Amino acid sequence: MENLPTPDKSIDKSSGKPSGNSSPIENRALTFIVHGAILSVSAIAGMGIGLLVAFVRPDLVWQPSFNFLNYKKQQFTLLSDALFDVDKASIRPESFRLLDEVAAQLPLTKGKRVRINGHMDLSSTGDALTLSYLRASAVKEYLARLRGEQTYYWTVIGYGSSRPLANSASDNNGKSNRRIEIFVDD
């Protein structure tokens, strides 16, 4: 441990090693270079302890693929115009068939998480946040009646106009922003 930098020993700036006698084996054990800068702290409480911080280029870091987890996620996006009247939260009877098809696509396995998100656009009159929540809640109630309230872990979120898909001016008065999203997670 005699080759560790201490207040009375300096570090040679050209080599980055402590000045004085040092063994190459000990230096290799304390130095680990990963394409970047290294900070080494040692000699805490009289013991030789090394702390290494490395800065690595992001393109050299392995990005794991999570395909091996067999993670499956279903997503349905329904335009609110197909389900609801303007500024209303009750589902139109002619839209029940569409929701029946969605319910038929939901997995039969109990315990899945079903998240229903309601979205609005900026042009809606009244409180867009409340209306988006009430619409998502109406879809949840309908699907829960068909598939069972206890079958899934249901989550309902109303986002209002905070998460638009498109610029309202260029999207036929924000039609794609008025939507219901249904996510099924494992």
C-alpha positions in Angstrom: 0.0 0.0 0.0 3.0 2.2 0.0 2.5 3.4 -3.6 -0.9 4.9 -2.9 -1.2 8.7 -3.2 -1.3 10.4 0.2 -0.9 14.0 1.2 2.8 13.6 1.5 3.2 11.8 -1.9 2.4 13.5 -5.2 1.2 12.1 -8.4 3.4 12.2 -11.5 1.3 14.3 -14.0 2.9 12.7 -17.1 2.1 9.1 -16.2 -0.8 9.6 -13.7 0.9 7.3 -11.2 2.1 8.0 -7.7 5.6 9.1 -7.5 8.1 6.9 -5.8 8.6 3.1 -5.9 5.5 1.1 -6.9 4.8 -2.3 -8.1 3.2 -2.7 -11.6 0.8 -5.4 -10.2 -0.5 -3.0 -7.5 -0.9 -0.3 -10.1 -2.9 -2.5 -12.4 -5.2 -3.6 -9.5 -6.0 0.0 -8.7 -6.2 1.4 -12.2 -9.0 0.5 -14.7 -9.3 2.6 -17.8 -12.6 2.7 -19.8 -12.2 5.2 -22.6 -12.4 8.2 -20.4 -11.4 9.9 -17.2 -10.6 8.0 -14.0 -10.8 9.2 -10.4 -9.1 7.1 -7.8 -9.5 7.7 -4.1 -7.7 5.5 -1.6 -6.2 5.2 1.9 -9.4 5.7 3.9 -8.9 4.9 7.6 -5.5 3.5 7.0 -6.7 0.9 4.5 -6.1 0.8 0.8 -9.6 1.2 -0.8 -10.0 2.3 -4.4 -13.0 4.2 -5.9 -13.2 4.3 -9.7 -15.3 6.6 -11.7 -15.3 6.2 -15.5 -16.9 8.2 -18.2 -17.9 6.1 -21.1 -19.0 7.1 -24.6 -22.7 6.1 -25.0 -22.2 4.4 -28.3 -19.8 2.0 -26.7 -22.2 0.8 -24.0 -24.2 -2.3 -24.7 -28.0 -1.6 -24.9 -29.8 -4.7 -23.7 -32.7 -6.0 -25.7 -35.7 -6.9 -23.5 -37.2 -9.3 -26.1 -36.2 -12.2 -23.9 -38.6 -11.1 -21.2 -41.5 -12.0 -23.4 -43.2 -8.7 -22.5 -46.5 -8.3 -24.3 -48.5 -5.2 -24.4 -51.8 -4.5 -26.3 -52.9 -1.1 -27.2 -56.2 0.2 -28.6 -56.8 3.8 -29.7 -60.3 4.9 -30.3 -61.4 8.3 -31.5 -63.8 10.0 -29.1 -65.9 11.2 -32.0 -66.8 7.5 -32.7 -67.8 6.9 -29.1 -69.3 10.1 -27.6 -71.4 13.1 -28.6 -69.8 16.5 -28.4 -69.0 17.5 -24.8 -70.7 14.4 -23.4 -69.4 11.6 -21.4 -72.0 8.9 -22.0 -71.3 6.3 -24.7 -73.5 6.4 -27.7 -75.5 3.2 -28.2 -74.2 2.7 -31.7 -70.7 2.6 -30.3 -71.3 -0.4 -28.1 -70.4 -2.8 -31.0 -67.0 -1.2 -31.3 -66.3 -1.6 -27.6 -67.6 -5.2 -27.7 -64.9 -5.9 -30.3 -62.3 -4.3 -28.0 -63.5 -6.4 -25.1 -63.2 -9.6 -27.2 -59.6 -8.7 -27.8 -58.7 -8.4 -24.1 -56.8 -11.4 -22.7 -58.6 -14.0 -20.7 -55.9 -14.2 -18.1 -56.8 -12.6 -14.7 -54.6 -10.1 -13.1 -53.6 -8.1 -16.1 -53.3 -4.3 -15.8 -55.7 -2.4 -18.1 -55.1 1.4 -18.3 -57.6 3.6 -20.0 -56.5 7.1 -20.8 -58.8 9.9 -21.9 -57.6 12.7 -24.1 -59.2 16.0 -25.3 -58.2 18.8 -27.6 -57.9 22.5 -26.9 -61.2 23.4 -28.6 -63.4 21.5 -26.2 -65.8 23.7 -24.2 -65.8 23.3 -20.5 -63.3 21.4 -18.4 -61.2 19.2 -20.7 -59.5 17.4 -17.9 -62.8 16.4 -16.2 -64.4 15.4 -19.5 -61.4 13.2 -20.5 -61.6 11.4 -17.2 -65.3 10.9 -17.3 -65.1 9.5 -20.9 -62.3 7.1 -19.9 -64.3 6.1 -16.8 -67.4 5.4 -19.0 -65.3 3.1 -21.3 -63.9 1.3 -18.2 -67.3 0.8 -16.7 -68.6 -0.7 -20.0 -65.6 -3.0 -20.5 -65.7 -4.1 -16.8 -69.4 -5.0 -17.2 -68.5 -7.3 -20.1 -65.2 -8.8 -18.8 -65.7 -8.5 -15.0 -64.7 -5.9 -12.5 -62.3 -8.3 -10.7 -60.7 -9.7 -13.8 -58.2 -6.9 -14.3 -56.5 -4.2 -12.4 -58.2 -1.2 -13.9 -56.7 2.3 -14.0 -58.5 5.3 -15.4 -56.6 8.6 -16.2 -57.9 11.8 -17.8 -55.2 13.8 -19.4 -57.3 16.6 -20.8 -55.5 18.4 -23.6 -52.0 17.9 -22.0 -50.8 15.2 -24.4 -51.8 16.0 -28.0 -50.9 13.8 -30.9 -51.2 16.4 -33.5 -51.3 20.2 -33.9 -55.0 21.1 -33.5 -54.9 23.6 -36.3 -53.6 21.1 -38.9 -55.7 18.0 -37.8 -59.2 18.7 -38.8 -60.0 20.6 -35.5 -57.9 18.3 -33.3 -59.9 15.1 -34.2 -57.0 12.7 -33.3 -56.4 14.5 -30.0 -59.9 13.5 -28.8 -59.2 9.9 -28.2 -59.4 7.0 -25.7 -56.3 4.8 -25.3 -56.5 1.4 -23.8 -53.3 -0.4 -22.7 -53.1 -4.0 -21.5 -49.9 -4.7 -19.6 -48.6 -8.0 -18.1 
